[in-house]
Amino acid sequence: MDNIFDLFNDLKNKTYKHDGYFAFNISDPKPRQIHKATVRDRLLHHLIYQELYEYFDTKFIFDSYSCRIDKGTHKAIDRFRYFFRKVSKNNTKTCFVLKCDIRKFFANIDHAILKKILSKGTFDTDTLWLLEQVIDSFSSNPIGKTYGVQPNVTNSAIAENVTKGLPLGNLTSQLLVNIYMNEFDHFMKRELKVKYYIRYADDFVILSDSKDYLEELLPKISLFLSENLKLSLHPDKVFIKTFASGVDFLGWVHFPEHRVLRTSTKRRMMKNISKDSKPETIQSYLGLIKHGNGYKLGEKIKS
């Protein structure tokens, strides 16, 4: 209770300062660095999220599926299949898919641009001040620590690094990146008039019956991301292919009549089961594969 009152007084008097982060690495399966805030700061993150989520959620497009109530990966992959059926006229025409991934997404979120986007909202100066404290509590600084300004760092290095990046680990980061990418979502829908578009965090897909149309979209997408959001597409994770050849999206490889888990996911699953075959582990994996075509895999897991 004393800590809560101290936090209340710091916020009221505008003497609140966000503490640093505890960093640790995970591999699930890609290596990622997670930054965990203190309990005091995490409490504040939850309050900010609860207060701001509903306001911003009404401004997001329908086909943004990351970290939103009644959305998520399962809704996204079902929508992906629905779009395929619309574009292909129930699998009677060829459907092409442009799949893109943003390079180092969280690490390249520009603080100044994010604050400018937030300033467009109907918030008072106190709310904007508090959001600024959370945003500026972290920066993707490759020199030394991952937050704060380092001694003996040139002004150009400071200017380049301390204004970028959101921590993987903050609840607020999930909302803030959606707010950031909402600018791109509305560009896709309002400016480019893209009908069959789905985004989940930094992964997005566009479906069309014309490969030329998708190729024409690509430079426009890249230019907007670069000029307006200071983001770039991952050169190794951008492709255009037919739906029939199998499209890897959100953990599943999608085909016209079915979808299956990635081979790497299946291998990791079997490896984990061999180490830990508790009933709850088995049921967890069986629950996962129910969202696709995995009968044979399910039988293998049970055996």
Buried (B, 14 or more C-beta within 10 A) or exposed (E): EEEEEEBEEBBEEEEBEBEBBEBEEEEEEEEEBBBBBEEBBBBBBEBBBEEBBEEBBEEBBEBBBBBBEEBBBEBBBEBBBEBBEBBBEEBEEBBBBBBBBBBBBBBBBBBEBBBEBBEEBEBEEEBEEBBBBBBBBBBBBEEEEBBBBBEEBEEEBBEBBBBBBBBBBBBBBBBBBBBBBBBBBEBBBEEBEBEBBBBBBBBBBBBBBEBEEBEEBBEBBBEBBEEEBBBEBBEEBBEBBBBBEBBBBBBBBBBBEEBBBEEEBBEBBEEEBEEEEEEEBBEEBBEBBEBBBBEEBBEEBEE
